[in-house]
Amino acid sequence: TWGFLPEGEKVNQQLVILEQTAAEENVIVQQIERVGEPQPIEGLDESYMKSTYAVEMTSNTAGNMQRLVERLEGLDRIWNIYSFGFEKLAEESFSGTFTFELFYYVAGSEESQ
């Protein structure tokens, strides 16, 4: 495998890591939302899936959000962050979003259906 996660609990653990890393970078995660159903990964069998998530966050500097994204990208190949943006709301208030795909492995997917 390419560092794929088992589904369920392991995916949730990655989302907890996201929130913990955000806290370390002084970023407040407002919302994590899965956008769409899990999809099979092209070129691999149906045991390998990906889910897309959108994250909304706030911080007192844009650099904090940039460092969060950089740290997540450096964690593992299971993270694929493909959009990131932020805007200045006030002097020390920024709002940002990023979208990422999380890759994981579904053991015995045919048996569970």
Secondary structure, DSSP 8 states (H G I E B T S, - for coil): --S-EESTHHHHHHHHHHHHHHHHTTEEEEEEEE-S--EE-TTS-TTEEEEEEEEEEEES-HHHHHHHHHHHHHH-TTEEEEEEEEEEEETTEEEEEEEEEEEEE-TTTTTT-
